[in-house]
Amino acid sequence: MITCTYCKHANREGMYFCDECGAPLFDLAGAPATQNLPQNEPANLTVPLAATAAPVAVNISNKLAATTQLALHFKQGAYRVPLPAKPEVTLGRVDASTNTFPDVDLTTLDGTELGVSRRHAIIQHKEDQVLLLDLDSVNGTYVNGQRVLPAAPRVLQDGDEIRLGKLRARIIFEN
């Protein structure tokens, strides 16, 4: 059993994220684990830049460039899943017995164990924006910790955290 350092839940071997709270069970990058800050203490958001770091142009517009490629990064960036370049991309789990074949199959990322529905959510390109729509999933869809209701698509920004059931990912807009 693997004990979660955040909530102390006992998880079975082979799990990457805690079944109870969704926290990573081990550090894939070798960096120290993130510590929870007290609620009344503001987070220090200052990040030192390397002396050789080159300036990076950042597109702060909600609109996408024509060349923008979308990708989902799972397990602290260890897995990158590029999204197909089409107006709607379905996220879920393949199930041949029910003829369910989403564009992005999350079964291999422990989707079943983490509560991903067969047809869980859709990522849409609409009017130069990226939207996330929950497909009335059993375990819910979240953006940055806020639930996405089935009839209320949410606009996504570069770097947003998406949670499908207990499976966490970051959406990255790559130019």
C-alpha positions as CSV (number, residue, x, y, z in Angstrom):
1,M,0.0,0.0,0.0
2,I,1.1,3.6,-0.7
3,T,0.1,6.2,1.9
4,C,-0.9,9.6,0.6
5,T,1.3,12.3,2.2
6,Y,-1.6,14.8,2.0
7,C,-4.6,13.0,3.4
8,K,-3.0,9.8,4.8
9,H,-5.3,7.5,2.7
10,A,-3.9,4.0,2.0
11,N,-3.8,3.5,-1.8
12,R,-3.1,0.2,-3.6
13,E,0.2,-0.3,-5.3
14,G,0.6,1.1,-8.9
15,M,-1.6,4.1,-8.3
16,Y,-0.2,7.5,-9.4
17,F,-2.7,9.7,-7.7
18,C,-4.5,9.3,-4.3
19,D,-8.0,7.7,-4.7
20,E,-9.3,9.9,-1.9
21,C,-7.9,13.4,-2.6
22,G,-6.3,13.1,-6.1
23,A,-2.9,14.2,-4.9
24,P,0.2,12.7,-6.6
25,L,1.5,9.7,-4.7
26,F,5.1,10.2,-5.8
27,D,7.1,12.9,-7.4
28,L,8.0,12.1,-11.1
29,A,10.3,15.1,-11.5
30,G,12.4,14.7,-8.4
31,A,11.4,18.0,-6.9
32,P,10.3,18.4,-3.3
33,A,6.6,17.8,-2.7
34,T,4.4,20.9,-2.7
35,Q,3.5,22.0,0.8
36,N,0.0,23.2,1.7
37,L,-0.1,26.9,2.8
38,P,-2.4,28.0,5.6
39,Q,-5.5,29.5,4.2
40,N,-4.8,33.0,5.7
41,E,-1.3,33.2,4.3
42,P,-0.8,34.4,0.7
43,A,1.3,32.3,-1.6
44,N,4.7,33.6,-2.6
45,L,4.4,33.8,-6.4
46,T,7.9,35.1,-7.1
47,V,9.9,32.8,-9.4
48,P,13.6,33.4,-10.0
49,L,14.6,33.3,-13.6
50,A,17.9,31.9,-14.8
51,A,20.5,34.5,-15.8
52,T,20.5,33.0,-19.3
53,A,16.8,32.8,-19.7
54,A,15.6,34.4,-23.0
55,P,12.5,36.6,-23.0
56,V,9.4,34.7,-24.0
57,A,6.5,36.2,-25.9
58,V,3.2,35.4,-24.2
59,N,-0.1,35.6,-26.0
60,I,-2.5,37.0,-23.3
61,S,-5.5,37.1,-25.7
62,N,-8.3,34.6,-25.2
63,K,-8.1,34.0,-29.0
64,L,-6.1,31.2,-30.4
65,A,-3.5,31.6,-33.1
66,A,-4.2,29.6,-36.3
67,T,-1.1,27.5,-35.5
68,T,-1.9,26.7,-31.9
69,Q,-1.8,23.0,-31.0
70,L,-3.6,21.9,-27.9
71,A,-2.2,19.2,-25.6
72,L,-3.1,17.7,-22.3
73,H,-0.3,17.1,-19.8
74,F,-0.9,14.3,-17.3
75,K,1.0,13.2,-14.2
76,Q,3.0,16.4,-13.6
77,G,3.9,16.7,-17.3
78,A,5.2,13.1,-17.6
79,Y,2.6,12.3,-20.3
80,R,1.7,14.7,-23.1
81,V,-1.4,13.9,-25.2
82,P,-1.8,16.1,-28.3
83,L,-5.4,16.8,-29.1
84,P,-6.6,16.2,-32.7
85,A,-7.0,19.4,-34.7
86,K,-10.8,19.3,-35.1
87,P,-13.7,21.4,-33.8
88,E,-14.7,18.9,-31.1
89,V,-12.6,16.4,-29.2
90,T,-14.3,13.9,-27.0
91,L,-12.5,12.8,-23.8
92,G,-13.4,9.5,-22.2
93,R,-12.7,5.7,-22.1
94,V,-13.0,3.2,-25.0
95,D,-15.6,0.5,-24.5
96,A,-16.1,-1.7,-27.5
97,S,-19.1,-3.4,-26.0
98,T,-21.1,-0.1,-26.0
99,N,-19.4,1.1,-29.2
100,T,-17.8,4.0,-27.3
101,F,-14.7,5.4,-29.0
102,P,-13.7,8.8,-27.7
103,D,-11.1,10.9,-29.6
104,V,-8.8,10.8,-26.5
105,D,-8.9,7.4,-24.7
106,L,-8.0,7.9,-21.0
107,T,-8.1,4.2,-20.1
108,T,-4.4,3.8,-20.1
109,L,-4.0,6.7,-17.7
110,D,-6.0,4.8,-15.0
111,G,-9.2,6.5,-16.3
112,T,-11.4,3.6,-15.1
113,E,-10.0,3.6,-11.6
114,L,-10.0,7.4,-11.4
115,G,-13.7,7.7,-12.4
116,V,-13.5,8.9,-16.0
117,S,-16.8,8.2,-17.8
118,R,-16.9,6.6,-21.2
119,R,-18.0,9.9,-22.8
120,H,-16.9,12.3,-20.1
121,A,-16.3,15.7,-21.7
122,I,-15.7,17.6,-25.0
123,I,-13.1,20.2,-25.7
124,Q,-14.5,22.5,-28.4
125,H,-12.9,25.2,-30.6
126,K,-15.5,27.9,-31.0
127,E,-15.1,31.5,-32.1
128,D,-11.3,31.4,-31.5
129,Q,-11.8,30.1,-28.0
130,V,-11.4,26.7,-26.3
131,L,-14.3,25.5,-24.3
132,L,-14.8,22.5,-22.0
133,L,-18.2,20.9,-21.9
134,D,-19.2,18.2,-19.4
135,L,-21.2,15.3,-20.9
136,D,-23.2,14.7,-17.8
137,S,-20.4,12.5,-16.4
138,V,-20.9,10.5,-13.2
139,N,-17.9,11.9,-11.3
140,G,-17.9,15.4,-12.7
141,T,-15.6,17.7,-14.7
142,Y,-13.7,20.6,-13.1
143,V,-11.5,23.5,-14.2
144,N,-9.2,24.9,-11.6
145,G,-11.2,23.2,-8.9
146,Q,-14.6,24.6,-10.0
147,R,-17.2,22.2,-11.3
148,V,-18.3,22.5,-15.0
149,L,-22.0,21.9,-15.2
150,P,-23.3,19.9,-18.2
151,A,-25.2,22.9,-19.7
152,A,-22.6,25.5,-19.0
153,P,-19.3,25.2,-21.1
154,R,-16.3,26.8,-19.5
155,V,-13.7,28.8,-21.4
156,L,-10.2,27.3,-21.0
157,Q,-7.0,29.3,-20.7
158,D,-3.4,28.0,-21.3
159,G,-2.3,26.1,-18.2
160,D,-5.7,25.5,-16.7
161,E,-6.0,22.4,-14.6
162,I,-8.8,20.1,-15.8
163,R,-10.1,17.2,-13.6
164,L,-12.1,14.4,-15.1
165,G,-13.4,12.4,-12.1
166,K,-10.1,12.2,-10.2
167,L,-7.8,12.3,-13.2
168,R,-5.9,15.6,-13.4
169,A,-4.4,17.2,-16.4
170,R,-3.2,20.6,-17.6
171,I,-4.3,22.0,-20.9
172,I,-1.4,23.6,-22.8
173,F,-1.7,25.9,-25.8
174,E,1.4,25.2,-27.9
175,N,2.4,27.6,-30.7
